[in-house]
């Protein structure tokens, strides 16, 4: 296993800050890169990232910087926590200072708008010789900041990368499991953002526990159906990166995508919901991308279709729900009894 003396974390949002601080608390030097010089100075002065995690004290070994070259040089492991919309441009900028032996791990749960690329695919495009992995799971940043017991999944074909990430992040409250299904783990973390919007919307409308249960289980079926068509392992979706992440993001008001859905359910427009959030809600972009891809590949995704109509075409929720309930009744678990066997 690589001996890690320095880690770089790219991205000054809530999860990037959490990752950087957990590594620093384990006694490893961390260069935490962010664009905003004012945020860097704030962390130097107060040891807090007050915009995203007020009251969360940052360890002495975490050094914020706006110098990307300085952050990357000498780092054996690099975490990338950049919104999907600017992920590729940051990697293209960083590429000149990255070495083939460095391990690069994405923590971003999203899809690039024009290419339908997941973040690991962008990393492979831009760093063809790179050692690449992803980190995903039911990891609400504010709960991790409170040191609530949490687990996540690191996925990579590179066994040394998986072991290294497990070592640098492990603590009494944070446990890292391993997987080799990079695409499935990443896709699970990305798709669940769509259904979190639906969960928030249904909660705002006062729907009951039966409805919530139906929504989550049918969401899981839809996620895994899409993922298998895209080449992922369906078994990944019964783990932390699938059902685990789906549960936390569909049940917690801390979830950004849930909060967007809840605002929509209260009658706000999409622009009003996103503006009130003040942060990136990846599910809005993901919903648009997945609906288009599902149509191209003829994948049956009624929840995605219905939510798209509500979010982007302002369809009445009651009419969409009625249409969904009138759809052809099919199998409960498709990998036990295929759809065309009914």
C-alpha positions as a printed Julia matrix, in Angstrom:
342×3 Matrix{Float64}:
   0.0     0.0     0.0
   1.17    3.53   -0.83
   2.47    5.44    2.19
   0.49    8.67    2.17
   2.27   11.81    3.36
   0.03   14.31    1.58
  -3.52   14.39    0.2
  -5.07   17.04   -2.06
  -8.79   17.83   -2.04
 -10.21   19.9    -4.9
 -13.43   21.73   -4.06
 -14.41   24.0    -1.18
 -18.03   22.86   -0.71
 -19.44   20.93    2.22
 -18.35   17.41    1.22
 -14.91   18.47   -0.01
 -14.37   20.18    3.34
 -15.52   17.08    5.23
 -13.17   14.79    3.28
 -10.24   17.15    3.73
 -10.82   17.46    7.45
 -11.26   13.73    8.09
  -7.92   13.05    6.4
  -6.26   15.89    8.34
  -7.69   14.55   11.62
  -5.89   11.29   10.83
  -2.58   13.18   10.92
  -2.02   13.5     7.16
  -1.14   16.83    5.56
  -3.98   18.06    3.33
  -3.91   20.78    0.68
  -7.51   21.92    0.26
  -7.9    23.79   -3.04
 -10.75   26.2    -3.68
 -11.29   29.08   -6.1
 -12.38   31.76   -3.63
  -9.49   33.63   -1.93
 -11.93   35.04    0.66
 -12.93   31.5     1.68
  -9.28   30.51    2.0
  -8.56   33.52    4.2
 -11.64   32.81    6.31
 -10.4    29.27    7.0
  -6.91   30.56    7.84
  -8.38   33.11   10.26
 -11.19   31.12   11.87
 -10.48   27.41   11.06
 -14.06   27.15    9.74
 -15.74   27.02    6.33
 -18.58   29.21    7.52
 -20.63   29.21    4.33
 -21.05   25.45    4.18
 -20.22   24.08    7.64
 -20.46   26.8    10.3
 -19.23   25.65   13.7
 -17.19   22.75   12.27
 -13.59   23.23   13.42
 -10.94   22.3    10.86
  -7.81   20.38   11.87
  -4.38   22.08   11.89
  -3.04   19.81    9.12
  -5.64   21.13    6.67
  -4.11   23.93    4.6
  -6.48   25.87    2.3
  -5.07   27.29   -0.94
  -6.07   28.82   -4.27
  -2.86   27.54   -5.88
  -3.79   24.38   -7.79
  -0.19   23.45   -8.59
   0.82   23.75   -4.95
  -2.15   21.63   -3.88
  -1.36   18.79   -6.28
   2.42   18.6    -6.05
   3.56   15.77   -3.8
   0.04   14.45   -3.14
  -0.19   10.68   -3.41
  -4.01   10.82   -3.34
  -6.34   13.46   -4.82
 -10.06   13.75   -4.02
 -12.15   15.75   -6.5
 -15.32   17.3    -5.03
 -16.29   19.69   -7.83
 -19.86   20.17   -9.17
 -20.43   18.19  -12.37
 -20.88   21.35  -14.44
 -17.27   22.45  -13.88
 -15.65   19.06  -13.17
 -14.02   18.61  -16.59
 -12.63   22.15  -16.77
 -10.97   21.8   -13.36
  -9.42   18.44  -14.34
  -8.2    19.9   -17.64
  -6.53   22.7   -15.7
  -5.04   20.28  -13.15
  -3.8    17.78  -15.75
  -0.49   19.57  -16.31
   0.53   18.93  -12.68
  -0.87   15.42  -12.24
   1.41   12.38  -12.41
   0.38    8.85  -13.58
   1.19    7.37  -10.15
  -1.18    9.72   -8.29
  -4.54    8.24   -7.29
  -7.58   10.35   -8.29
 -10.93    9.78   -6.55
 -14.17   11.55   -7.5
 -16.78   12.24   -4.83
 -19.15   14.07   -7.23
 -22.59   12.56   -7.84
 -23.68   13.89  -11.21
 -23.71   13.61  -14.99
 -22.0    15.93  -17.48
 -24.75   17.7   -19.42
 -23.62   17.29  -23.04
 -21.91   13.91  -22.96
 -23.82   11.83  -20.36
 -20.43   11.13  -18.82
 -20.09   10.21  -15.16
 -17.17   11.81  -13.36
 -14.99    8.68  -13.56
 -15.49    8.7   -17.33
 -14.38   12.33  -17.48
 -11.29   11.37  -15.47
 -10.53    8.56  -17.93
 -11.02   10.92  -20.88
  -8.69   13.54  -19.48
  -6.22   11.28  -17.63
  -5.97    8.09  -19.74
  -3.06    6.78  -17.68
  -4.6     7.8   -14.35
  -5.39    5.61  -11.37
  -9.08    6.34  -10.91
 -11.74    5.62   -8.29
 -15.01    6.98   -6.92
 -16.42    7.48   -3.43
 -20.17    7.28   -2.9
 -22.7     6.35   -0.25
 -25.25    7.68    2.27
 -23.04   10.54    3.43
 -24.88   13.72    4.42
 -22.07   16.17    5.09
 -23.7    17.83    8.1
 -24.13   14.48    9.88
 -20.54   13.49    9.17
 -19.5    16.87   10.59
 -21.38   15.92   13.77
 -19.4    12.65   13.8
 -22.5    10.53   13.38
 -21.69    6.9    12.52
 -21.38    6.77    8.74
 -20.28    4.32    6.03
 -19.36    4.83    2.4
 -18.02    2.87   -0.59
 -14.8     3.36   -2.53
 -14.93    1.74   -5.95
 -12.02    1.12   -8.3
 -10.38   -1.65  -10.28
  -7.15   -0.58   -8.55
  -6.88   -2.6    -5.32
  -4.13   -0.39   -3.91
  -6.26    2.7    -4.46
  -9.18    1.11   -2.59
  -6.96    0.13    0.35
  -5.33    3.57    0.47
  -8.67    5.39    0.6
  -9.88    3.03    3.31
  -6.77    3.78    5.35
  -6.76    7.58    5.06
 -10.49    8.04    5.77
 -11.17    5.38    8.39
 -12.05    6.59   11.88
 -14.2     5.68   14.88
 -17.25    7.2    13.12
 -16.46    6.76    9.41
 -16.1     3.34    7.75
 -15.15    2.74    4.11
 -16.24   -0.41    2.28
 -14.75   -1.48   -1.06
 -16.15   -2.39   -4.48
 -14.74   -3.03   -7.96
 -17.97   -1.89   -9.71
 -16.89    1.71  -10.28
 -19.66    2.48  -12.75
 -22.43    0.93  -10.64
 -21.38    2.67   -7.43
 -21.12    6.01   -9.2
 -24.4     5.56  -11.06
 -26.22    4.68   -7.83
 -25.0     7.86   -6.17
 -26.05    9.87   -9.21
 -29.49    8.41   -9.91
 -30.77    8.62   -6.34
 -30.68   12.43   -6.57
 -33.64   12.27   -8.98
 -35.79   10.28   -6.59
 -34.88   12.51   -3.66
 -36.66   15.34   -5.49
 -39.73   13.11   -5.82
 -39.55   12.2    -2.12
 -39.35   15.84   -1.03
 -42.26   16.73   -3.28
 -44.43   13.92   -1.88
 -43.58   14.89    1.71
 -44.6    18.51    1.08
 -47.93   17.26   -0.23
 -48.58   15.24    2.93
 -48.42   11.79    1.38
 -48.39    8.9     3.86
 -45.93    6.22    4.88
 -47.37    3.69    2.42
 -46.73    6.14   -0.4
 -43.17    6.84    0.76
 -42.43    3.12    0.93
 -43.84    2.52   -2.54
 -41.91    5.47   -3.93
 -38.55    4.33   -2.55
 -38.86    0.7    -3.58
 -40.08    1.52   -7.09
 -37.28    4.09   -7.33
 -34.77    1.36   -6.5
 -36.27   -0.9    -9.17
 -36.06    1.9   -11.72
 -32.49    2.81  -10.77
 -31.26   -0.75  -11.06
 -33.13   -1.32  -14.35
 -31.43    1.7   -15.88
 -28.04    0.8   -14.42
 -28.11   -2.75  -15.8
 -28.96   -1.4   -19.26
 -25.91    0.86  -18.89
 -23.66   -2.07  -17.93
 -23.58   -1.93  -14.12
 -23.92   -4.87  -11.72
 -27.48   -4.97  -10.24
 -26.1    -6.37   -6.96
 -24.36   -3.03   -6.34
 -27.79   -1.49   -5.81
 -28.58   -3.54   -2.7
 -25.53   -1.99   -1.0
 -24.62    1.38    0.49
 -24.2     3.15   -2.85
 -27.64    2.01   -4.02
 -30.4     1.43   -1.49
 -28.35    2.97    1.33
 -27.87    6.29   -0.44
 -31.45    6.22   -1.74
 -32.87    5.86    1.79
 -30.89    8.71    3.3
 -31.5    11.15    0.49
 -35.24   10.35    0.26
 -35.85   10.61    4.01
 -33.73   13.51    5.18
 -34.54   17.24    4.98
 -30.73   17.72    4.99
 -30.62   16.37    1.42
 -30.33   19.23   -1.07
 -32.36   17.4    -3.71
 -35.07   16.54   -1.17
 -35.28   20.24   -0.26
 -35.72   21.23   -3.91
 -38.56   18.7    -4.23
 -40.13   19.92   -0.99
 -40.1    23.51   -2.26
 -41.74   22.39   -5.51
 -44.41   20.6    -3.49
 -45.1    23.85   -1.67
 -45.84   25.57   -4.97
 -42.5    27.25   -5.69
 -41.1    27.31   -9.22
 -37.94   25.38  -10.02
 -35.91   28.6   -10.17
 -37.29   29.7    -6.78
 -36.54   26.29   -5.25
 -32.94   26.24   -6.51
 -32.35   29.87   -5.54
 -33.63   29.28   -2.0
 -31.26   26.32   -1.66
 -28.19   28.42   -2.47
 -26.19   25.31   -3.42
 -25.97   22.93   -6.37
 -28.72   20.29   -6.47
 -27.31   17.75   -8.92
 -30.66   15.94   -9.26
 -32.19   18.69  -11.39
 -29.57   18.3   -14.12
 -29.52   14.5   -13.68
 -33.29   14.25  -14.19
 -33.02   15.97  -17.55
 -30.07   13.83  -18.68
 -31.53   10.5   -17.56
 -34.93   11.14  -19.17
 -33.22   11.83  -22.5
 -30.99    8.75  -22.22
 -33.9     6.51  -21.17
 -35.86    7.63  -24.23
 -32.88    6.96  -26.49
 -32.41    3.46  -25.07
 -36.12    2.69  -24.6
 -35.75    2.04  -20.86
 -39.01    2.01  -18.9
 -38.7     4.74  -16.23
 -42.19    6.01  -15.32
 -41.07    7.88  -12.2
 -38.44    9.8   -14.14
 -41.0    10.64  -16.83
 -43.6    11.79  -14.29
 -41.15   13.88  -12.27
 -39.81   15.5   -15.44
 -43.32   16.57  -16.41
 -43.85   18.14  -12.97
 -40.46   19.85  -12.7
 -39.92   21.13  -16.24
 -43.4    21.22  -17.83
 -45.35   22.33  -14.75
 -47.74   19.39  -15.01
 -50.24   19.08  -12.11
 -48.89   16.52   -9.64
 -52.32   14.9    -9.17
 -52.65   14.22  -12.9
 -49.15   12.75  -13.13
 -49.77   10.48  -10.12
 -53.05    9.29  -11.67
 -51.25    8.42  -14.91
 -48.52    6.54  -13.01
 -51.08    4.48  -11.1
 -52.85    3.55  -14.34
 -49.64    2.25  -15.94
 -49.43   -1.45  -16.72
 -48.82   -3.49  -13.56
 -45.58   -5.4   -13.8
 -43.22   -7.5   -11.71
 -41.99   -6.49   -8.27
 -38.32   -7.48   -8.71
 -37.36   -7.62  -12.37
 -34.24   -9.69  -11.87
 -36.42  -12.47  -10.4
 -39.14  -12.26  -13.04
 -38.36  -10.2   -16.15
 -40.82   -7.56  -17.36
 -41.59   -9.41  -20.6
 -42.54  -12.58  -18.65
 -45.65  -10.95  -17.16
